[in-house]
Amino acid sequence: MDELEISKIFGAGCAALLAFVGFGQLGSAVVSVDQLKEAAYVVEVAEAETDEDEVVERMPIGQLMAMADVADGPKVFKKCSACHKVEEGSANGVGPMLYGVVGREIGGVDGYSYSSVLAGMDGVWDFAALDGFLEAPKTWAKGTKMGFAGLSKEADRASVIAWLNEQSASPLPMPAVEEDTETEAAEVEEQDAEVEVAEVSAPENDTEVEPAAEDVKAAEVEAEKTEEVAVSEETAESEQKEEVAASEPEKEAVAESATEEKATEEVAEAEKPKAAEAEVTEEKVAEAKTEEVDEAKTEEVEESKEVEVAAAKVEEEKKPAKAAASTAAAAAAGSGLMALADMDKGAKVFRKCKACHKVEAGKNGVGPNLYGVVGRDIGSVDGFKYSEALSGKGGKWDVEALDGFLLNPKKWAPGTKMAFRGLRKDVDRASVIAWLNEQSDNPLPLE
């Protein structure tokens, strides 16, 4: 078979294929086929079984709302303001008006046409419902008309919900934070450890000599731990300065030694014949410096031992009160506590409280207004509904009362509505009390 015949066969195949495709297209054009609107035969497929035990864990609502920053609420609400109005008495917009929404029935605004899914839903817009809806509206209420994608950040949802709660004639109390037993246990262990460290004893072997810098530092730490009042940040900084100052003599000795070594080397280069004598001189100088350093270290060790013995004596005198050490520290007030106060720190600590309390004179928040609280009668803010625990407490919010309440609100006033767990550190309580005292027309002298 020659090439001509092969070409004929290949050409015939291509012509047949072209004819087949052409007749198919011609047939489709001549005879049209209408597509059915519905399938003639529906094949039912069983829905995939879901694991009912598979539940996505959500953050407890009390813990979520503890993250709220009411000041951020208006900023977050800007994403909603195109469709919703929040002023009292305002009309509905694209979405229903949201004044008083927290605690209102779902689908409860008169005159607004809700989607069937929200119109037929029971319950109220409590904190948990708002959190679920705002996170993913179309997942929480399938079929809702709301086109908003949701707020993925927990802090944003908490802040806008807390702010919306205040846009009401009767704001709801914030949900309580669930007790974290593991954290409580860790804090108790930490306090026990601090008490154990504070029990300084005299050294067992007076003949043991350790490096002077370590002894001095250990003595300083042990002496500080014997105090009932926690060491403030400024005291910690002063300790670091003392440690640096303590190490300066040694640094100077090393620098002097290095200078003398360099001088000796230069002399050796200039006077090679006297190299041996210079080396002997250098060794003597080094030995003399070593003796001086050893004597200095010995003196420092003796001083540290005296500090330890003095600390041990102080601890012996305080042993009868050791059993109540933690209680005494918790109830510290007056000059002992307020000596730790730091105004700048107080403003920072108050950030934990501003989600519920306002400090500017005027309006109450979730909690009562705190302007002029230091020296004010307990449970005396007009227009705020106190719990029975505080309304019947009596007395004034002096330093001692504020210290006890801020340390452990539920223990100081059993039955209080305040969900905050308290401030464990003495310096934090002293600082925020001092700062609150300044937020007043007539600050009190805190001695």
C-alpha positions in Angstrom: 0.0 0.0 0.0 1.5 3.3 -1.1 1.2 6.7 0.4 -1.5 7.8 -2.0 -3.9 5.0 -0.8 -3.2 5.8 2.9 -4.0 9.5 2.2 -7.3 8.5 0.5 -8.3 6.3 3.5 -7.5 9.1 6.0 -9.5 11.6 3.9 -12.5 9.4 3.7 -12.5 9.0 7.5 -12.4 12.7 8.1 -15.2 13.3 5.5 -17.4 10.7 7.3 -16.8 12.3 10.7 -17.6 15.7 9.3 -20.8 14.4 7.7 -21.9 12.8 11.0 -21.4 16.0 13.0 -23.1 18.1 10.3 -26.2 15.9 10.1 -26.5 15.9 13.9 -26.5 19.7 14.1 -29.0 19.9 11.2 -31.4 17.5 12.9 -31.2 19.6 16.2 -32.1 22.7 14.2 -35.0 21.1 12.4 -36.5 19.3 15.4 -36.5 21.4 18.7 -36.9 19.7 22.1 -38.8 21.6 24.9 -37.2 21.3 28.3 -39.6 20.2 31.1 -40.2 22.7 33.9 -40.3 19.9 36.4 -38.7 16.5 36.4 -41.0 13.7 35.1 -39.7 11.3 37.7 -38.3 12.5 41.1 -35.7 10.3 42.7 -35.9 10.8 46.5 -32.6 10.8 48.2 -32.4 10.4 52.0 -31.0 13.4 53.8 -27.6 12.8 55.4 -27.9 11.9 59.0 -26.4 14.5 61.4 -24.8 13.7 64.6 -27.1 15.2 67.3 -24.3 15.0 69.8 -22.2 17.2 67.7 -22.9 20.6 69.3 -20.8 23.7 68.7 -19.7 25.1 72.1 -20.5 28.8 72.5 -19.0 31.1 75.0 -21.2 31.5 78.1 -23.2 34.7 77.7 -22.0 36.1 81.0 -18.4 35.7 80.0 -19.2 37.2 76.6 -20.9 40.3 78.0 -18.0 40.8 80.4 -16.0 41.6 77.3 -18.3 44.5 76.4 -17.1 48.1 76.0 -20.1 50.3 75.9 -18.0 53.1 74.4 -17.4 50.9 71.3 -21.1 50.1 70.9 -22.0 53.2 68.8 -19.0 52.6 66.5 -20.2 49.0 65.8 -23.8 50.2 65.4 -22.8 52.3 62.4 -22.9 49.1 60.4 -26.6 48.8 61.3 -27.7 52.5 61.2 -28.5 52.4 57.5 -31.5 50.2 58.2 -32.3 50.7 61.9 -33.1 53.7 64.0 -32.5 53.6 67.8 -33.8 56.9 69.1 -36.8 56.7 71.4 -40.1 57.2 69.5 -38.4 56.9 66.1 -40.2 55.3 63.2 -39.2 52.0 61.6 -36.8 52.1 58.7 -35.8 49.3 56.4 -35.6 47.3 59.6 -37.6 47.7 62.8 -36.6 50.5 65.3 -34.4 49.2 68.1 -35.1 51.4 71.0 -35.7 49.0 74.0 -34.9 46.0 71.9 -33.1 44.1 74.7 -35.8 42.2 76.5 -38.5 42.9 73.9 -40.5 40.1 72.3 -39.1 38.8 69.0 -41.2 40.3 66.1 -42.9 42.6 68.6 -42.7 46.0 66.9 -46.2 47.2 65.8 -46.5 48.3 62.2 -43.4 46.5 60.9 -43.8 43.6 58.4 -41.5 40.9 59.7 -40.4 37.8 57.8 -42.4 34.7 58.6 -39.5 33.1 60.5 -39.3 36.0 63.0 -43.0 36.7 63.1 -43.7 33.1 64.2 -40.8 32.9 66.6 -41.5 32.8 70.4 -39.3 34.3 73.1 -37.7 37.7 73.7 -34.5 39.4 72.5 -32.4 38.5 75.5 -28.6 38.7 75.5 -28.1 35.1 74.2 -30.7 35.5 71.4 -29.2 38.8 70.2 -25.7 37.2 70.3 -26.8 34.3 68.1 -28.7 36.4 65.7 -26.0 39.1 65.3 -23.3 36.4 64.8 -25.0 34.9 61.7 -28.6 36.1 61.1 -29.4 33.7 58.2 -28.2 30.7 60.2 -30.0 31.7 63.5 -33.2 32.6 61.7 -33.3 30.8 58.3 -35.5 32.8 56.0 -35.0 36.2 57.6 -35.2 39.3 55.3 -32.1 40.8 56.9 -29.2 40.8 54.5 -26.5 41.7 57.0 -23.7 39.0 57.1 -23.2 39.3 60.9 -20.5 40.3 63.4 -17.9 37.6 63.7 -16.0 39.2 66.6 -17.3 38.4 70.0 -16.1 41.7 71.5 -18.1 43.7 68.8 -21.3 41.7 69.5 -20.9 42.2 73.3 -20.3 45.9 73.0 -23.2 46.7 70.6 -25.6 44.6 72.7 -24.5 46.4 75.9 -24.9 49.7 74.2 -28.4 48.8 72.9 -29.4 47.7 76.4 -28.8 51.2 77.5 -31.0 52.6 74.8 -34.1 51.8 76.8 -36.2 53.2 79.6 -35.5 50.0 81.7 -32.1 48.5 80.9 -31.7 44.9 81.9 -29.0 43.8 84.5 -26.0 42.3 82.8 -25.9 38.5 82.9 -23.7 37.0 85.7 -20.3 35.7 84.8 -20.3 31.9 85.4 -18.0 30.8 88.2 -14.7 29.4 86.9 -13.7 26.9 89.6 -10.4 26.1 88.1 -9.4 29.7 88.1 -10.6 30.1 91.7 -8.5 27.1 92.7 -5.4 28.5 90.9 -5.8 31.9 92.7 -6.1 30.2 96.1 -3.0 28.1 95.4 -1.2 31.3 94.3 -2.2 33.1 97.5 -1.1 30.0 99.6 2.2 30.0 97.8 2.7 33.7 98.6 2.1 33.0 102.3 4.5 30.1 102.4 7.2 32.3 100.7 6.6 35.0 103.4 7.6 32.6 106.2 11.3 33.4 106.4 13.5 31.3 108.6 17.1 31.8 109.7 19.8 30.0 107.7 20.6 26.5 108.9 24.3 26.6 108.3 26.1 29.9 109.0 29.3 28.6 107.4 27.8 28.4 103.9 28.9 31.2 101.7 27.1 31.8 98.4 27.7 34.5 95.8 27.1 37.9 97.3 24.7 39.1 94.6 22.4 36.1 94.9 22.3 36.4 98.7 21.5 40.1 98.7 18.7 39.6 96.1 17.2 36.6 98.1 17.3 38.7 101.3 15.6 41.5 99.6 12.8 39.2 98.2 12.3 37.5 101.5 12.2 40.8 103.4 9.6 42.2 100.9 7.4 39.0 101.2 7.0 39.6 105.0 5.0 42.7 104.4 1.2 42.4 104.5 0.7 44.9 101.7 1.5 43.8 98.1 4.5 45.5 96.5 3.5 48.1 94.0 5.0 48.5 90.5 7.1 51.5 91.7 8.6 49.3 94.5 9.5 46.7 91.9 11.3 49.3 89.8 13.2 50.6 92.9 14.3 47.0 93.7 15.7 46.7 90.1 17.6 50.0 90.7 19.0 48.7 94.0 20.1 45.5 92.3 21.9 47.5 89.6 23.5 49.7 92.3 24.6 46.6 94.3 26.4 45.2 91.2 28.2 48.5 90.4 31.2 47.9 92.9 31.9 44.6 91.2 31.6 46.2 87.7 34.0 48.9 88.8 36.5 46.4 90.2 36.4 44.4 86.9 36.9 47.6 84.9 39.8 48.7 87.1 41.3 45.2 86.8 41.0 45.4 82.9 42.6 48.8 82.9 45.5 47.7 84.9 45.9 44.6 82.8 46.0 46.7 79.7 48.5 49.1 81.2 50.7 46.1 82.3 50.6 44.8 78.7 51.7 48.2 77.3 54.6 48.3 79.8 55.6 44.8 78.8 55.7 45.8 75.1 57.8 48.9 75.9 60.2 47.1 78.3 60.6 43.6 77.0 63.7 42.9 79.2 61.5 43.5 82.2 58.7 41.2 81.0 59.2 38.7 83.7 59.1 41.3 86.4 56.0 42.9 84.9 54.2 39.5 84.8 55.0 39.0 88.5 53.8 42.5 89.3 50.5 41.8 87.3 49.9 38.6 89.3 50.4 40.5 92.5 48.0 43.2 91.5 45.4 40.6 90.4 45.9 38.7 93.8 45.4 42.0 95.6 42.3 42.8 93.7 40.9 39.3 94.3 41.5 39.7 98.0 39.7 43.0 97.9 36.7 41.5 96.0 36.6 38.5 98.4 36.6 40.9 101.4 33.8 42.9 99.8 31.8 39.8 99.2 32.4 38.5 102.7 31.1 41.8 104.1 28.0 41.7 101.8 27.3 38.1 102.9 27.6 39.1 106.5 25.2 42.0 105.9 22.7 39.7 104.1 22.9 37.2 107.0 22.0 40.1 109.4 19.1 41.0 107.2 17.9 37.4 107.2 18.2 37.2 111.0 16.3 40.5 111.4 13.6 39.2 109.0 13.3 36.0 110.9 12.8 37.9 114.2 10.1 40.0 112.6 8.4 36.9 111.3 8.6 35.3 114.8 6.8 38.3 116.3 4.1 38.1 113.6 3.4 34.3 114.0 0.3 34.7 116.1 -1.3 36.6 113.2 -0.1 34.2 110.5 -3.4 32.2 110.5 -5.3 35.3 109.5 -2.7 36.7 107.1 -4.9 36.5 104.0 -7.9 37.9 105.8 -5.9 40.8 107.2 -4.5 41.6 103.7 -8.0 41.4 102.2 -9.3 43.9 104.8 -6.4 46.3 104.5 -7.6 49.9 104.5 -6.6 53.5 105.5 -3.0 54.5 105.3 -1.7 51.0 104.8 -3.7 50.4 101.7 -3.8 53.9 100.2 0.0 54.2 100.4 0.0 51.9 97.3 -2.4 54.2 95.3 -1.3 55.2 91.8 -3.7 57.6 90.0 -2.7 56.6 86.5 -3.1 52.9 87.3 -6.5 53.7 88.8 -7.8 55.0 85.5 -6.6 51.8 83.8 -8.1 49.5 86.4 -11.5 51.3 86.0 -11.7 50.1 82.4 -12.9 46.8 83.9 -15.9 48.6 85.4 -16.9 51.1 82.7 -19.1 48.6 80.8 -21.6 48.9 83.6 -20.8 52.1 85.5 -20.5 55.7 84.4 -18.3 58.1 86.3 -19.4 61.4 84.7 -22.1 63.2 86.8 -25.6 62.3 85.7 -27.0 59.2 84.1 -26.9 55.7 85.6 -25.8 52.7 83.5 -26.3 49.0 84.2 -24.9 49.9 87.6 -25.3 53.1 89.6 -23.4 56.3 88.6 -20.0 56.5 90.5 -19.4 60.2 90.4 -18.7 61.3 94.0 -19.0 57.7 95.3 -16.2 58.0 97.9 -17.9 59.2 101.1 -21.5 58.7 99.7 -24.2 56.7 101.5 -24.4 53.1 100.4 -27.4 52.5 98.1 -28.2 56.2 97.8 -28.2 57.0 94.1 -31.6 58.3 93.0 -33.3 56.5 90.2 -31.3 53.3 90.5 -32.9 50.1 91.8 -30.4 48.5 94.2 -30.5 44.9 95.4 -31.7 44.3 98.9 -28.1 43.4 99.8 -27.0 47.1 99.3 -30.2 49.0 99.8 -30.4 47.7 103.4 -26.6 47.8 104.1 -26.3 51.2 105.7 -23.1 53.2 106.2 -21.0 55.1 103.7 -18.6 54.1 100.9 -15.4 54.9 102.8 -12.0 53.4 102.0 -12.6 50.3 104.1 -16.1 49.6 102.7 -14.9 50.1 99.1 -11.9 47.9 99.7 -14.0 45.1 101.0 -16.6 45.3 98.3 -14.0 45.5 95.5 -12.1 42.6 96.9 -15.1 40.2 96.8 -18.5 41.8 96.0 -20.6 38.7 96.6 -18.9 37.9 99.9 -19.0 41.5 101.3 -22.7 42.0 100.2 -24.3 38.5 99.7 -27.1 38.8 97.2 -25.7 41.7 95.3 -26.7 41.9 91.6 -23.1 42.9 90.7 -21.5 40.0 88.6 -17.9 41.3 88.8 -15.7 38.9 90.7 -13.5 41.5 92.3 -9.9 42.9 92.3 -7.4 40.5 94.0 -4.4 42.9 94.1 -4.3 45.5 96.9 -2.5 48.0 94.6 -5.4 47.8 92.0 -8.0 48.4 94.7 -6.1 51.3 96.3 -5.4 52.9 92.9 -9.0 52.8 91.6 -10.4 54.1 95.0 -7.9 57.0 94.9 -8.9 57.7 91.2 -12.7 57.5 92.0 -12.1 59.9 95.0 -10.9 62.5 92.4 -14.1 62.1 90.4 -16.0 64.3 92.8 -16.9 67.9 93.5 -15.4 67.5 97.0 -12.6 64.8 97.1 -11.9 63.5 100.5 -8.4 63.4 102.2 -7.3 59.7 102.0 -4.6 59.2 104.5 
